């Protein structure tokens, strides 16, 4: 195995208290913090670069394994999903995580197969899910406008240096700071940490359900459908959303 630029020090698990800094307050960072809050000997704090917690994007889907992971993390994380989760509307699609059909050519619309599981497709709007997770993190453990610029590790722990000129120290630092992660850069080096374009592109959009029903019909609009094509596919699924007045 190739060496990394900065080999990290181990944390003594016998210490009475361990301080943990989570860099990034997105879904991953908050779920991690909520899970650690269960342990009284862990002093966890979340450092978010933005002025407040916030999420962009549309829906995110959770299969049975992800739902079980949320349950293991804590009751608050699973409750956050269940409060806003939207599944397939028709009972005949209750266990469908996907419904594959040919999406082009003479056989367009031809059924290919169903991908099923115990809970079917459960999707939630990212922003609404994050809003629920925020409620489970005590205010004093969330720090905003903390854009990480540098990490320094010593026998006394890890010092975090932020863009606002302030710093903090923790026994352990966990990066949940996205594709341009400074934490990853510290661990593997600047070149290895650079994101690389995979050649795949995803376009996402939210469409009012009434419009989707009008164009696609109730079955396709209210239940997950995936159209397959050469080197591409199109998936549609319901996503809980607050309609404008």
Secondary structure by P-SEA (a helix, b strand, c coil): cccccbbbbbccccccbbbbbbccccaaaaaaaaaaccccccbbbbbbccccccccccbbbbcaaaaaaaaaacaaaaaaaaacccccccccccccccccccccccccccccccccccccbbbbcaaaaaaaaaaacccccccccccccccccccccbbbbccccccccccbbbbccccccaaaaaaccccccccccccbbbbbbcccaaaaaaaccaaaaabbbbbbccccbbbbbbbbbbbcc
